[in-house]
Amino acid sequence: MPDTDIYFKGKAEQLAKDLENSSPQEILEYALENYSPDIAIAFSGAEDVVLIDMAKKIRKDVRMFSLDTGRLHPETYRFLEKVREHYGIDIEIYAANRDKTEELVREKGLFSFYKDGHKECCSVRKVDPLRRALSSLGSWVTGQRKDQSPNTRQSVPVVELDPVFGNGNLLKFNPLANWTSEQVWQYIRENNVPYNELHEKGFVSIGCEPCTRPVLPGQHEREGRWWWEEATKKECGLHSGNINRKT
């Protein structure tokens, strides 16, 4: 491993250790104050709106981006616009790769993921635009939590060196890593944070419309994602480093 890689890996590990017991607001404040303007919050249109609310209370010049896969729920598109207006912010939208999406649909149809698995479609509609979004950044902020997926996210640190994207020194902040879903929703209620109307229809983890469904009482939130597939590796590629960390 080159000396520069060792340096950045060690820096991320030390930051994770230093901030492990900090609140999400403290972690976010550290990230924004030390890495702006080359840092942005990834906003999926679900509960990570909490990060936007926290960030706007820390500083005004916060960058945010979202990925438009072309297959989101109508409610999610409406929610993106609602958040933009509510907080008076610009959300940088990165669309799915046009040429690769057209090629995939032409060769395999609109619902090939039900037979071939979601990886190929997610690579075109999510991973490619994320790679473009991160290409000009030095760090990014996600809404990952350890309780979101016991199989792939239970060891997510509050800070890490991104193992998938960037040039080897891209920092990834996960301020909500140690929070539970209950804590997130308590914050939403207490701070009057807007939320996706799909949550009122039984949706917990929200992704693309064909690949997301409501969960039943007692089911884990990730059971509503790619329900036709094997349950232990439900990641779309944006956080595939979680799987690599486990295997």
Secondary structure, DSSP 8 states (H G I E B T S, - for coil): --HHHHHHHHHHHHHHHHHTTS-HHHHHHHHHHHHTTSEEEE--SSTTHHHHHHHHTT-S--EEEEEE-S-B-HHHHHHHHHHHHHHT--EEEEE--HHHHHHHHHHH-TTTHHHH-SHHHHIIIIIHHHHHHHTT-SEEE----GGG-TTTTTT--SEEE-SSSSSS--EEE-TTTT--HHHHHHHHHHTT----GGGGGT-SS--BGGGB----TT--GGGGBSTTS-GGG---STTTHHHHHH-
